[in-house]
Every structure is written in structure tokens, then in C-alpha cells.
Amino acid sequence: MLLLGIENENEKKLDREELEFQILRLQNDMRHIAKNYDVIGVDQTKEDNLVIVYKSEELDQCKVMLHDCETRYEGWDFAIDAVYENDQTLHIGDIKGPANKGYGTICMHYLKEIASDNNVPVIKGDIAQRDWDHVERLIHFYEKHDFDIELDSENKCGKIEWKDY
């Protein structure tokens, strides 16, 4: 019993030290990111890592980016690139970064928030043939975020759409 208590205390100490390190890195990286981008949030991944979410909006482009505070900032770790097609529609052009880390969910949340803040009720996108090797993962992702999905299996393509009504 005593040994179990010591192990739990050591785990707590490591967790606390890891969190303190992430917070220090977060503060430092936030300064670097804020020089060039609008920081729009700090969030936590499903693995309990702190991430900085930031955006760039120039002309008709909107890019939501994420940096995981596990490593020193040298650029984004995940990004969703979108374009304002008109005042009613934001079109996702590309999603870049590693899968299954929770980054996509965090960035999609912020993209929807940006659309709502700008009174843009629709987010659209395409599923391209190059995406077909991971189409099941994309379907799961978009369904989780309340997108309607229309697939053309024969031509290996599709459309996604989310409406904020």
C-alpha cells in the first residue's frame, strides 16, 4: 500500500512538472505567434497537451492554425485553410497535419466560431480523389462536426456542408 502511494505521488509530481513546463512554453510561444497572427484561443488536446490556436485572415482567405506546446514553436502543427466564397459561404480548401490527435476538432470548432462571428452561415468543402485512401476517417470527422456529406464513390469525390441555422 505504501509503495502505491509513493508511485501516485511521483506520478502527480511528474504531471505537475510537465504542466508547468507546457505553461512556460505556452507563454514563450504565445509571444512569438502573436507577433504575426491573431491568437484566438488556448485549448487542450485529448492527450491533455496545451495548444495555441491562432488565425490569419487576409483578403478572402481564412486560416486557422494550431501549435502544440509540447515542442518549441517553429510554425503550425495543424491548419485548416479556407476561403470566403461570398458573404454567405466559407469553403475549406485543405486540412493539413497529423490525424487522431484532436487537432482537427479543435481547429474546426474555431473555424465555425469565426464563421458565426462573421455572420457566415455555411461552411463547404470537397472530398477529392487524393483523399479517398482515408475517406472513412473524413466521413467520421465531418459527421462528428455536423456536416452533411455527399459522396460519389464511382468518381471518388464528394461534397461537405455545414449550416449554422
C-alpha positions as CSV (number, residue, x, y, z in Angstrom):
1,M,0.0,0.0,0.0
2,L,2.7,2.4,0.9
3,L,4.5,1.7,-2.4
4,L,1.3,2.5,-4.3
5,G,1.1,5.8,-2.5
6,I,4.7,6.7,-3.4
7,E,4.0,5.8,-7.1
8,N,0.9,8.0,-7.1
9,E,2.8,10.9,-5.6
10,N,5.6,10.5,-8.2
11,E,3.0,10.5,-11.0
12,K,1.4,13.6,-9.6
13,K,4.8,15.3,-9.4
14,L,5.7,14.4,-13.0
15,D,2.3,15.6,-14.2
16,R,2.7,18.9,-12.3
17,E,6.2,19.4,-13.7
18,E,5.0,18.5,-17.2
19,L,2.2,21.0,-17.0
20,E,4.4,23.7,-15.6
21,F,6.8,23.2,-18.5
22,Q,4.0,23.3,-21.0
23,I,2.7,26.6,-19.4
24,L,6.2,28.1,-19.7
25,R,6.5,27.0,-23.3
26,L,2.9,28.3,-23.9
27,Q,3.9,31.8,-22.6
28,N,7.0,31.9,-24.7
29,D,5.4,30.6,-27.9
30,M,2.4,32.9,-27.5
31,R,4.7,35.9,-27.7
32,H,6.2,34.6,-30.9
33,I,2.9,33.7,-32.5
34,A,1.2,37.0,-31.5
35,K,3.8,39.0,-33.5
36,N,2.3,37.7,-36.8
37,Y,-1.1,36.2,-36.1
38,D,-4.3,36.7,-34.1
39,V,-4.2,34.3,-31.1
40,I,-7.8,33.1,-30.8
41,G,-7.6,30.6,-28.0
42,V,-5.7,28.1,-25.8
43,D,-7.1,24.6,-25.7
44,Q,-6.3,21.1,-24.6
45,T,-5.9,18.0,-26.8
46,K,-7.4,14.7,-25.9
47,E,-4.0,13.8,-24.6
48,D,-4.1,16.8,-22.3
49,N,-1.5,18.8,-24.1
50,L,-1.9,22.6,-24.3
51,V,-2.3,24.1,-27.7
52,I,-2.3,27.6,-29.0
53,V,-5.0,28.3,-31.7
54,Y,-4.4,31.3,-34.0
55,K,-5.7,32.7,-37.3
56,S,-4.7,34.6,-40.3
57,E,-7.4,36.4,-42.3
58,E,-6.2,38.3,-45.4
59,L,-8.5,39.3,-48.2
60,D,-10.8,36.4,-48.8
61,Q,-8.6,33.8,-47.0
62,C,-9.0,32.4,-43.5
63,K,-6.5,30.1,-42.0
64,V,-6.9,28.5,-38.5
65,M,-3.7,27.1,-37.2
66,L,-2.7,25.2,-34.1
67,H,0.6,24.8,-32.2
68,D,1.1,22.0,-29.7
69,C,3.1,23.3,-26.8
70,E,5.0,20.0,-26.5
71,T,7.6,21.4,-28.8
72,R,9.2,24.8,-29.4
73,Y,7.3,27.0,-31.9
74,E,8.7,26.8,-35.4
75,G,5.4,27.0,-37.3
76,W,2.0,25.5,-37.1
77,D,1.4,21.8,-36.3
78,F,-2.1,21.7,-37.8
79,A,-4.0,24.0,-40.1
80,I,-7.4,24.4,-41.9
81,D,-7.2,26.6,-44.9
82,A,-10.5,28.2,-46.1
83,V,-11.7,30.9,-48.5
84,Y,-14.7,33.2,-48.2
85,E,-16.5,32.4,-51.5
86,N,-19.0,35.2,-50.7
87,D,-20.6,36.7,-47.6
88,Q,-22.6,33.5,-47.0
89,T,-20.1,30.8,-47.6
90,L,-16.7,29.7,-46.3
91,H,-15.0,27.0,-48.4
92,I,-12.5,24.6,-46.8
93,G,-9.6,24.2,-49.3
94,D,-7.3,22.0,-47.3
95,I,-6.8,20.4,-43.8
96,K,-3.1,19.7,-43.0
97,G,-1.5,18.0,-40.1
98,P,-1.4,14.7,-38.2
99,A,-4.6,12.7,-37.7
100,N,-6.1,11.4,-34.5
101,K,-4.6,13.9,-32.1
102,G,-7.7,16.0,-31.7
103,Y,-6.2,19.0,-33.6
104,G,-8.9,18.9,-36.3
105,T,-11.7,19.0,-33.8
106,I,-10.1,22.0,-32.0
107,C,-9.5,23.9,-35.3
108,M,-12.9,23.1,-36.7
109,H,-14.5,24.5,-33.5
110,Y,-12.7,27.7,-34.0
111,L,-13.4,27.8,-37.8
112,K,-17.1,27.5,-37.0
113,E,-16.8,30.3,-34.4
114,I,-15.1,32.6,-36.9
115,A,-17.9,31.9,-39.5
116,S,-20.5,32.7,-36.9
117,D,-18.7,35.8,-35.7
118,N,-18.7,37.0,-39.4
119,N,-22.3,36.0,-40.0
120,V,-21.3,33.4,-42.5
121,P,-23.9,30.6,-42.2
122,V,-22.4,28.0,-44.5
123,I,-19.0,26.1,-44.5
124,K,-18.5,23.9,-47.5
125,G,-15.7,21.7,-48.9
126,D,-14.8,19.0,-51.2
127,I,-13.6,15.5,-50.7
128,A,-11.1,14.9,-53.5
129,Q,-9.8,11.8,-55.1
130,R,-6.5,12.2,-53.3
131,D,-8.4,11.9,-50.0
132,W,-10.0,8.6,-50.9
133,D,-7.5,6.5,-49.1
134,H,-8.7,7.9,-45.8
135,V,-12.3,8.8,-46.8
136,E,-13.8,6.8,-43.8
137,R,-11.8,8.9,-41.4
138,L,-13.0,12.0,-43.2
139,I,-16.6,10.9,-43.0
140,H,-16.3,10.2,-39.3
141,F,-14.7,13.6,-38.8
142,Y,-17.3,15.6,-40.7
143,E,-20.2,13.7,-39.3
144,K,-18.9,14.4,-35.8
145,H,-18.9,18.1,-36.7
146,D,-22.5,18.1,-38.1
147,F,-21.6,18.4,-41.7
148,D,-23.8,16.9,-44.4
149,I,-21.8,14.6,-46.7
150,E,-22.5,13.7,-50.3
151,L,-20.2,11.1,-51.8
152,D,-19.8,9.9,-55.3
153,S,-18.0,6.5,-54.8
154,E,-17.8,5.9,-58.5
155,N,-15.8,9.0,-59.2
156,K,-14.1,9.0,-55.8
157,C,-15.1,12.5,-54.8
158,G,-17.6,14.3,-52.6
159,K,-19.0,17.4,-51.0
160,I,-19.4,18.5,-47.4
161,E,-21.6,21.3,-46.0
162,W,-22.3,22.7,-42.5
163,K,-25.1,25.2,-41.9
164,D,-25.3,27.5,-38.9
165,Y,-29.1,27.7,-38.6
